[in-house]
Amino acid sequence: MGNQVIQISNEEMKNIMNHYATSKITRNAPGVIFAAKISDTAITAYKSGKVLFQGAGADREAARWGPVSPGGPLPATKKTTASISKGDKLPANFAELSVLGSDETGTGDFFGPVTVAACFVRADQIELVRELGVKDSKQLTDDAMRRIAPDLQATLIHSVLTLGNVKYNEVQQQGNSQGKIKALLHNQALKHVLRKMNGEKPDYILIDQFAQRGVYYNHLKLEPEIIRENVLLSTKAEGLHLSVAAASIIARVAFLEEMDRLSALAGITLPKGAGPRVDEVAARILLKSGTEALKSMTKWHFSNARKAQQIANKKRL
């Protein structure tokens, strides 16, 4: 898919909106003021004055209105430095480079899967990814991420892995720690993206750090293929490069979609996290459907399983 971004004036924006008015569509993504879809191109206009063209006709349509904007770096701030993150030292211009990033979610939730995503953002795609609404995923609501994720998946080379609860419990009961499970998933997702890149190499690979480098690679020691070249690990990585922020959004939405499916099966909206509300809902499922049903939608080694059983036993009395 071709992608082009142009920067235009308010008057030119009105002209674009008039020109594509008959092809207007509804887009609820953050910052969008107008969107249209013609046969081979999607057009999205933003409050910032930028217009994104996506599709086979992107070059042609963008050329109608003005010069294409060069890819721009993620604005540097004091917060996107090692002062708030821990791990490997990054190059000074890291946010401007072509990076393959990976992140995971769901590891602290009793209900639902563990999901890991890896995403490649080339230097010339940084401006585009920002216009699609990507920023530190911790600053976005779940609903906002659901709106953004489809565009990211259509635009960027990525891989997303979902480890369901049944398989998670099986692997965990075989003696694998959650850290090892995450390491295996990150390594696999990175491999998938690198293969899709057909020989193109990122400047760096950035993993949102959940273990020290030695521990991470020790988890992978039996793997036949381990991604090592130009790999950096850092905490708070979603604030250090848009590739990790995009991966975080894609992983989160995959987690939410699986939670939707499990909620439908359970007949109740499953809460996130691992707090008291989780214990109460788990106890209700336990009483209604039994241990195996609850186990099939949870991370069974969490203490919530024991707490739910205690609550259920009291209600049976």
Beta strands, then each sheet from edge to edge (+ up, - down):
strand 1: 3-7
strand 2: 32-37
strand 3: 41-46
strand 4: 50-55
strand 5: 99-105
strand 6: 114-121
strand 7: 157-163
strand 8: 204-208
strand 9: 231-234
sheet 1: 1+ 4- 3+ 2-
sheet 2: 7+ 6- 5+ 8+ 9+
end
